[in-house]
Amino acid sequence: MNKINGYTQEEARAFVQYMYTGKRAGRTLSALFEGYAKKTGRAKGSVRNYYYALLRSTNNKEVRKLLRGTDLRAEPVRAFSDEETDRILRAILTEKSKGISVRRAVLNLAGGDDKLMLRYQNKYRNVLCKQPARIQKMMDECGMGEEARRRVEREIDGLYDRLAKSLKEENARLQDRVRRLSDENALLRQQLKNLQQ
C-alpha cells in the first residue's frame, strides 16, 4: 500500500483499529479525529483528511484488506448544484442583511441539523474564499451591495447629524440653566453676606 498523507502500512493499521474501536464504543468521528491527533501529534484536520482518503481508496486491494471486518464507511461526496449554491447563498446573505450572524443564519437554514449546517457553512466559506465575485453579485441581489452600503452610511450620517443637533440644543439649554443657577447662587451669597453684617 502506498503512503496516504504520510501514513505507513503499520500506522494505517493502527489508525483503522483506533477508529473501528472508537466507533464501536459510540464515539463521534470528530472526537476520534481529535483523540488520534493528540495521540500521534498530527493535526486534527490531517487525521480527518486521511480517514476520508483511506475510505475512498477502496479500489486499492491493500486498503480493502485493511478495512475488511470494519464498518468504517465514507458517504459519497454530494456536490452542490449551482441552483442549490445560489439558494443557500441568497438565504445566508438575506439573514446577514438583517444583522444575523452567518453561523446563526446557517443553523436556521439547516433547521438545526448539525451535519447540514456544517455543509452549508463550509460551502459559504468556500465560495467566499474562491468566488468573491459570486458573493458580491448575491450581495447586490440581496440588497447588501455597494448602493445598499451607501444607503446605510447616509442613514447613519443622518442619525449622527440629528443626534449632534439634539446634543447641541441640550448643551445650550444646560449652559443657560447653569448660568441662571450660578447667578442665583451669587445673589443668595450676597444676601447672606448682607444679613451677616
C-alpha positions in Angstrom: 0.0 0.0 0.0 1.3 3.4 -0.9 1.5 6.0 1.8 -1.6 8.2 2.1 -0.9 11.5 3.8 2.4 10.1 5.1 1.0 7.1 6.9 2.9 3.8 6.7 1.1 0.5 6.4 1.7 -0.1 10.2 0.4 3.4 11.0 -2.6 2.8 8.8 -3.4 -0.5 10.5 -3.2 1.2 13.9 -5.4 4.1 12.7 -8.1 1.8 11.3 -8.1 -0.2 14.6 -8.4 3.0 16.6 -11.3 4.3 14.5 -13.1 1.0 14.5 -12.8 0.5 18.3 -13.9 4.1 18.9 -16.9 3.9 16.6 -18.0 0.7 18.3 -17.7 2.5 21.6 -20.1 5.1 20.3 -17.6 8.0 20.0 -18.2 10.6 17.3 -15.9 10.9 14.3 -14.9 14.4 15.4 -13.9 13.1 18.9 -12.0 10.3 17.3 -10.1 12.6 15.0 -9.2 14.9 17.9 -8.2 11.9 20.1 -6.0 10.4 17.4 -4.5 13.8 16.6 -3.5 14.2 20.3 -2.2 10.7 20.5 0.0 11.0 17.4 0.9 14.7 17.3 -0.8 15.1 14.0 -3.3 17.9 13.1 -7.0 17.0 13.6 -7.7 18.2 10.0 -4.9 15.9 8.7 -6.3 12.9 10.6 -9.8 13.7 9.2 -8.5 14.0 5.6 -6.6 10.8 6.0 -9.7 9.0 7.2 -11.7 10.0 4.2 -8.9 9.5 1.7 -8.4 6.0 3.1 -12.1 5.1 2.9 -12.4 6.4 -0.6 -9.4 4.3 -1.8 -11.4 1.0 -1.8 -10.3 0.3 -5.3 -6.9 -0.4 -3.7 -6.6 -4.1 -2.8 -4.5 -3.4 0.3 -6.9 -0.8 1.6 -9.8 -3.2 1.1 -7.9 -5.8 3.1 -7.1 -3.2 5.8 -10.8 -2.2 6.1 -12.1 -5.8 6.0 -14.3 -6.6 9.0 -14.8 -3.0 10.0 -17.9 -1.0 9.5 -15.9 2.1 8.5 -17.5 3.8 5.6 -17.5 7.2 4.0 -20.6 8.6 2.5 -20.2 9.6 -1.1 -19.4 13.3 -1.7 -22.6 15.0 -2.7 -21.7 18.2 -4.6 -24.0 21.2 -4.6 -25.6 22.2 -7.8 -25.3 25.8 -8.9 -29.0 26.4 -8.2 -28.6 24.9 -4.7 -25.5 27.0 -4.1 -27.3 30.2 -5.1 -30.3 29.4 -3.0 -28.0 28.8 0.1 -26.0 32.0 -0.6 -29.2 34.1 -1.0 -30.7 32.7 2.2 -27.5 33.3 4.2 -26.9 36.8 2.8 -30.6 37.8 3.3 -30.2 36.8 7.0 -26.9 38.6 7.2 -28.6 41.8 5.9 -30.9 41.6 8.9 -27.9 41.6 11.2 -27.9 37.9 11.9 -24.5 36.2 12.0 -23.5 33.7 9.3 -23.4 30.9 11.9 -26.9 31.6 13.1 -28.2 32.0 9.5 -26.7 28.7 8.5 -28.1 27.0 11.6 -31.6 28.4 10.8 -31.3 27.4 7.2 -30.3 23.8 8.2 -33.2 23.6 10.6 -31.0 22.6 13.5 -29.4 19.7 11.6 -25.7 20.0 12.6 -24.3 18.0 9.6 -26.3 20.1 7.2 -25.3 23.2 9.0 -21.6 22.3 8.6 -22.1 21.6 4.9 -23.8 24.9 4.3 -21.2 26.8 6.3 -18.3 25.1 4.5 -20.0 25.9 1.2 -20.5 29.5 2.1 -16.9 29.9 3.2 -15.6 28.1 0.2 -17.5 30.4 -2.2 -16.5 33.4 -0.1 -12.8 32.5 -0.5 -12.7 31.1 -4.0 -15.5 33.1 -5.7 -15.8 36.5 -4.1 -17.4 38.0 -7.3 -20.3 35.4 -6.9 -20.8 36.5 -3.3 -20.7 40.2 -4.4 -23.3 39.5 -7.1 -25.5 37.8 -4.5 -25.0 40.6 -2.0 -26.2 43.1 -4.7 -29.2 40.9 -5.4 -30.0 40.7 -1.6 -29.6 44.5 -1.1 -26.2 44.3 0.5 -24.1 45.7 -2.4 -22.4 49.0 -2.8 -25.6 51.0 -3.1 -27.0 49.4 0.0 -23.8 50.2 1.9 -24.0 53.8 0.7 -27.7 54.0 1.8 -26.8 52.7 5.2 -24.0 55.1 5.5 -26.3 58.0 4.6 -28.8 56.8 7.2 -26.0 56.6 9.8 -24.8 60.1 8.8 -28.3 61.4 9.1 -28.8 59.8 12.5 -25.4 61.3 13.6 -26.5 64.8 12.4 -29.8 64.5 14.3 -28.1 63.3 17.4 -25.4 66.0 17.2 -28.1 68.7 16.7 -30.1 67.4 19.6 -27.0 67.3 21.8 -26.0 70.8 20.8 -29.5 72.1 21.7 -29.4 70.2 25.0 -26.0 71.5 25.8 -27.2 75.1 25.1 -30.2 74.6 27.4 -27.9 73.1 30.2 -25.4 76.0 29.8 -28.2 78.5 30.1 -29.5 76.7 33.2 -26.0 76.6 34.8 -25.6 80.3 34.1 -29.0 81.1 35.8 -28.2 78.8 38.7 -24.8 80.5 39.1 -26.4 83.9 39.0 -29.0 82.8 41.6 -26.2 81.3 43.8 -24.2 84.6 43.6 -27.4 86.6 44.6 -28.0 84.2 47.5 -24.4 84.6 48.7 -24.7 88.4 48.5 -28.0 88.3 50.5 -26.4 86.0 53.2 -23.4 88.4 53.4 -25.7 91.4 53.8 -27.6 89.6 56.6 -24.4 88.8 58.5 -23.4 92.5 58.6 
